[in-house]
Amino acid sequence: MKKLIVLILFFCVSVIGFMVKLPVLFREHDKELHLLFYFGAAIFLSVLFARNNYFYHFLVLWTLSCFGVLIECSQEVSNLFVTKRIHGNFDIEDVVFNTMGLFIAFIVWTGYYLMKVLFNEIKKCL
């Protein structure tokens, strides 16, 4: 139940964060922030849900990938309904940087997972 509450809070904060325009200070670093957010989200959710199951890690990556595209589409669609822009438009570069963050998380998680398997095998031999 605690994991579900954390997930719902994380989801709500993420949606609000992506649907509101960035402060001026961060606007020139938008792409890097996308990469860092998706990297961090993938690692965080993998630790929360996929600690011992590599399939769940792929599920986390796939879900975040879909979330990234849906957020970008939501920004574009919501612009049709508001007169004052509260965020940007659909940007394929944002999706690319989201994917880069997920790919880096995949590499880090794979390294962690392989090291964990290796250490478990070494423990068995000792």
N, C-alpha and C positions, 0 to 999 in steps of 0.2 A: 504494500500500500504506500509506503514511504517513497519508493521508486516512482510510482505513478504520480504522486503529488509533485515530486521534483521534476518529472518530465513535463507535466502540465504547466508548471511555473516557468520552466525553461522555454517551452514553446510560446507561451504568451509574451514573455519578455522579448524573445527573438522576433516574433511577428511585429510587435510594436517598434522594436529597434530598426527593423528593415523598412517599415512603412512610414517612418518619420525622417525628414531631411536631416542629414548630418550637420552638426555645427560647422561653421566656416573653417575653424581650425583643422578639422579632419577631412574636409572635402577633397583636398588634393591627394589624400592617401586612401581613397575609397577602395581601390583594387587590393591594396595590401591588407586592409581591414577585412575584406571579404575572404581572402586567403587565410588569414589568422583565425577568423571566426569559425570557418568550416573545418580547419585543422583542429582547433580546440574543441569544437562541438563533437567531432568524430571521436577524438580521444576520450572526452568526458563521457559520452554516451556508450562507448565501447567498454570503458571501465565499469560503468553503471550496469550495463545489460549483457555484455559479451565477454566477460572476464575469462571464462573457460571454454568458450565455444566460438570457433572461427566463423561459422556460418552466421551467427548473430552479428559479427563485425561487418560482414558483407551486407547484411540487412540494414545495419546502421548507415553504412556508406550509401546504399541505394536510396534509403529514405531521405537522407540529407540532400542527396543529389536532386531528387524530385522536389523536395521542399525549396531548394534554391531556385529552380525553374518556376515553380508556382509563385514564389514571392515576387520574382521579376515580372511575371505575367499579371499578378495582382496589382503591382504598381502601375502598369500600363492601363489596365482596365479601370482602376479607381480614378485615374486622371480624367476619365470620361464623365465622372459624377461630381467632381469638385471644381470650383472655379479658382480657388487659390491652391497652388501646388504645395503639397506637404512632403513630397519626395520626388525622386527622379522618374525616368522612364525605363522601359525594358532595355537592358543593356547586355548584349551577348558577351561582352568582355567581363562583366560581373560573373556570369555563369562559368566562363573559362577560369577565372580566378577561384571561384568556389570549387571547381573540379580539381584545380591544382592543390588547394588545401586538403581536399579529400585524398588525393593521390599521395601527398606527403604523409598524411595520417596513416594511409594504408602501408606505406613503406616502414614507418616507425612501428606500427602495430605488428607487422610481419616480423620485424627484427625482434621485438619483445616476445612474440609468440614462439619463434624459433629458439631463442635463448632459453625460454621457460621449458620447452620440450627437451632441449639439450641437457639442461641442468637436472631435470627429472630423470633422464636416462643415465646420467653420471651417478646420481644418487642411488639408483637401482643397482648399479655395478659395484658400488662400494659396500 
